[in-house]
Every structure is written in C-alpha cells, then in structure tokens.
Amino acid sequence: MDPEISNFVSTPEELAKFAPDIRFVPPVAPPGKGKYNDCSEELIRIYLENIVGNSNGQRNESLRAALIRGDLNDLGALVLGISPRVIVSGRIVLQELLNKSSPSAYRAEVALNDITAGLQQIDGCLLQAIKGQMGGITVAQLSILEDINDVETSYVDLIKVIAPDVAVGNAGTRRRNIKV
C-alpha cells in the first residue's frame, strides 16, 4: 500500500473517518517473514495451485477449469484471491532482485506487470460477461481463455527468473497478444 494513503485506511476506525460507506478489508500480508524465499515460494505455489491446478499431487481448482465449467463466479473469486497475493509477493521479490542489481530484474518486472495486467483483464471481462455485455457465454469464455493463456505465459517467464530449477510448463517467452 502506498505510504501516503496508508494512514487513512490502515484500520477500520481510520477508514470510517474518511469513507464511512466503504467496508474495511485488511491488506494482504506478505507470506512467512516477507523474505525473498518465502515470497518466491508463494508465487510458485499460486502458479501450481491456480494456474496449473496441481500442487503436491493434489488437483486444485484452476482458472482454466472454472472457465471451462462456465462458472464465472468461481473464476472471479479465484482471480480476486490470486491478484493481491501476486502483487504483494511480487513486489518483495522484485525489490530483492533490484537490490542485488540482478540482470534478470527487468524480466521479472515485465512478467509481474503482465501477470497483474492479465488478471485485471480477466476481471474486467468477467464483469462484462456477468452483465451480459459480451453476448453469449462462449464469446466471453474464448476471450478470457486467451487472457488466462497470457497470464500463464508470463508466469512461466517469471518462474524461470526467480526459480530456474523449478520445472514449469512449456509456455513462456512467446509473443503475447496485446489488447487495445
């Protein structure tokens, strides 16, 4: 959270003074002790559990599975659960790479920005689909599937930087379709 606004929204009481109609949601805390290793493990865990849908041999609900089932509400809940965790962990990982003057910091930054933008794009498409503004459900599913593929590609790029020993899918480093 930006330091300039954190004093105004850091507690339910402070938020009630400035915006009484807004419900307080506590900020997402960094995983573990907020160190690089904890955060990189969290990013890998998010990828395995929510993008791939398989972690420690257990099948988990992935973005793609919820989309294929046509359950846009579950997909939205997954996206909203993933986004803040990626942002918090990603900031810490990126800051550590920048502090080390790592040559791969730029690649990590681009991948994190693409992941965040992709999740926001999915969220926006979901909103339009739920409101019926995208026509049929199939049109929405195809659009969102493309965004999920782009997020997965960026995620693979990120994991190749932060944990090169971790085996990830064969996606990654391909040209992404930029929507205007």
N, C-alpha and C positions, 0 to 999 in steps of 0.2 A: 504494500500500500504506500502511496506517496506520503512522505512525511508532512507535507503542507496540509493535508486533509485528515491525517490520522487522528489528530487531537479532537476533531469534530465528530468522528464516527467510531472511536475506539471502544466505547461501551454503550450499552442500551440507553443509559441515562444521558450521555452526551449527545447521542443521535436524536433522542426525544426532544432535546432543547432546540435543535436546529431544523429537524424534519420529523415532526411527531407522527406523520402518517406513514412513514416508512418503517418496515419491520427490520429489526436488527438481525443480521446474520454474522456470526463471528468469523473473522478471517481464517483462512486455511493456514494451519501451522506447518512449517517445514517438517519433513519426516525425520525421525530419530533426533539427533542433536543438530540437525541443519547443516551437516558437513557434506562435502562433495560426494563421498562414497554413499552416504545414506540417500542423497538426492538422486544420484545416478542410478542406484538400485530401484528407487521409486519410479523413475522414468522407464526403466526396463520392465518393471512389474506392470505398469499401466499398459505398456505395449503388449506384453504377453497376455494379460488378462482381458483387455478391452479391444485391442485391435486384432490380434491373432485369435483370441478366445481360448487359449490353452496355457495353463500355468501349472507347473509341478504335476503334470499328468492329469490334471482336472480340467474338464470342459467348463468354461465360463461363458457368460453371455457376451458376445462381441457386438460391435456396432453393426457389422455386416449381417449377423444372424438376426438381430432385431429388425433391420431394414427389410430383409428378405421375408420375414414373417409378416411384415406390414404393420408392425406395432410401433407407430410413430411416437406414442407417449413414452414407451420404454426406451426408445432410441434417444429421445430428448433428455430423459433422466440420466442415461449413460453419458451423453455429451456434457451435460451440466455438472456431472460428478467428476468427469475427467479434466475439464478445462482448468479449474483453479489449481488442481494438483500439478498439472503440467507447467503452468505459469510459475508457481512458487518454486518447485524443484528445478525448473529450467533456469530461472534467474540465478539461483545459487551455483548451479553447475557452470553456467556461462561466466559468472563473475570469477569463479576459481580459474577457469581457463584464461580469462583476460589477465588476472593477476599473475599467472605463470608466463604470460606472453606466449601462449601456445599458438603455433601457426594454424591449428585447427579451430581456433576460437571463432573465426569468421564462418566456417562451415557449420559449426554448432549454432551460431546465431541465426543464420539463414534458415536452417532446419527448424529451429524453435519458432521463428516467426511464421514459417509456412505451416507448421502444425497448428499454431494458435489461429492463424487466419482460416485454415481449413475447418477447424472445429467451429469457428464463428460462422463460416459459410454454411455448414451443415445446420447449425442452429437457425439461421435465417431461412433456409429452405424448408426446414421443419415447420416453422411458424407459417410460412406461406401455404404449405401443403395442408396443415391442420385447418387453416382458414378457407381452404378450397380455392386458393388463388393460382394454383399451378395446373388446374384441370384435373385429370384423373390421377389416381394414386400411383399408377405406373410411371407417369411422367416425373413425378416427384421422386420416386424410387431411383430412377435412372440418373437423375441429376445428383441426388445425394450419394449414390454409389460411386460416381465419378469423384466426388469430394472425399469420400472415405478412402478411395484408392490413392488420391493425392496425399492425404494425411499419412497413410501407411508408407508411402514412398519417402516422405520427409522424415518419418520416424526411423526408418531403416538408415537413412543418411545420418541422423543424429546418433543412433546407437553405434554405428561404425566409428564415430568420432569419440564418444565417451566410453565405450566398452568394446574395443575392436575384437576381443576374444569371444564375445557372445555371438552365437550363430543366429542370424536373423534371416528373414525371407529374402528372396532374390529380387525384390523390388528395390528401388533406390537409384539415385543418380540418373533418373530419366527426366526428360523434359516434361514439365508439368503444364497442364492447360490452365492458362490464366483467364479467369472470367472477368469481364468488364461490366 
